[in-house]
């Protein structure tokens, strides 16, 4: 499946991460063999930015994964691993934890 075909079936309100590389045993941001090309809302993905030139190549999608990120909201104070996008307002809040849902789309 091509990337353009995959993006057509994802809602603009969904969060996506487009990753170049292979799915390993770690989150893509901590895997040195992967490069995150885009992370954000599907509806904000711009096809004209220099940073998104990979969209014009329309690469093959090798894997799509629904990824849940759970982090403690006091990660700084406790010296814990930060969330991938710490500046973004949390979608869901529990007493001490937050959850983000992403579609991780791996391309060649």
Secondary structure, DSSP 8 states (H G I E B T S, - for coil): -BHHHHHHTS-TTSEEEEEES---SS-GGG-TT-EEEEEEEGGG--SSSGGGTHHHHT-BEEEEEEEEEEEETTHHHHT----TTTTS--SEE-SSEEEEEEEEEEE-
